[in-house]
Amino acid sequence: MYQDEIILCSASKYTQKYYLNEDFDNLPTEVKKELRILCTLFTEDVGGIIMLVFDSMGNLNIVTDAAEEDILYDEIGCGLKIKQIRKEKKELFEQLELYFQTFFLS
């Protein structure tokens, strides 16, 4: 079992970059595309940084961060957007958790 968190993907408004952990290159192209869109749209809407992270039990968590001096970061919008993502992407997140638990934790 993994001891630490494993980043699936992340995006940053500050660097205008998206990152997909190379351990997940075997994911279907459509899933990778959906993750990229999800993360980049989040940072465009809210600002800051978003990371989709698996914990040691295989749960997929949404982690966000923002620079302290970032006055454009929308903290309230961030919380609302996370709720929206969890609701709209519930099935995707469940499938990703199953994938992670099957191929990484077993």
Summary of the structure (lengths in Angstrom):
residues: 106
radius of gyration: 13.7
end to end distance: 7.7
largest distance: 43.5
contacts: 277
relative contact order: 0.19
helix: 46%
strand: 22%
